[in-house]
Amino acid sequence: MQVEIGALVHKDCGPDVLEAMRETEGVAVAMIETGRSNDLFSDRQFGEYGEAAIITIIADEAHKGAVFDRLFEACNLFDQSKGLIYMTEPVVRTSL
């Protein structure tokens, strides 16, 4: 099964995340979109709004912890505390 790991972070994190996820075991898909936010960052390029990277990663459940930690590291959230990361329960479940 797989999980979705997502993040709303500063736009500058996008390229670093793609590079980090390319080399991370268990990542099936990594996507980045951009948007604007007026509450996540004090850096605002558009008047009241700043640009944000909206990151979506689909990862194998067995590697979810390592992928989550690598995303946290790639976004430099240890030092900056600018953004958030979340993880869902497994995307698909089956039972017999």
Residue, then its C-alpha position, 0 to 999 in steps of 0.5 A: m500500500q501507499v501513503e500520500i505525504g504532502a507539504l505547504v512550504h516556501k516556493d524555494c524548496g521545490p527544486d531541492v525536494l524534487e532532487a531529494m525525492r529522486e534519490t529516496e527509496g520508496v517514492a513512487v511519485a513526487m509532484i510540485e505545484t505553486g500557489r499563494s498564501n497569506d499566512l504561512f510566510s512573512d516573505r510576500q512577493f504579491g502584496e498580501y500574499g507569498e508564493a508557496a510550493i504545494i508538494t505531493i508525494i506518493a510513497d510506499e507505506a514501508h518507507k513512509g517514515a524515511v520519506f517524511d524525514r527526508l522531505f522535512e530535511a529537504c525543506n530545511l524545516f529544522d532551522q526555518s520552521k516555515g511550512l507544514i508537512y502531513m501524511t495520510e493513512p494508506v491510500v488504498r486498503t483491501s481486506l479478505 
